[in-house]
């Protein structure tokens, strides 16, 4: 039974995750065709994330350390992209925490 689950159950789970991923991407796009103005918020969000990534990419170093070498990262550009993604994550986490704190503080005073 364990062999069946690990073989076919895992395969079925991958298929279901793929279906859910496609549905999560395709259905909002189909919905946005009926209301094109709703795409504006998505585009603005993607542009803001792109700008934040550009800032992170600009800050990041292109140094290839031993840790990167151990993980088969040998180019400075790849190192810079990884660093930019990490800096982007830090910025987004800090913005999320600040947003949560501001929301909770404004709720107290309302």
Secondary structure, 3 states (H helix, E strand, C coil): CHHHHHHHHHHHHHHHHHHHHHHHHHHHHHHHHHCCCHHHHHHHHHHHHHHHHHHHHHHCCCCCCHHHHHCCCCCHHHHHHHHHHHHHHHHHHHHHHHHHHHHHHHHHCC
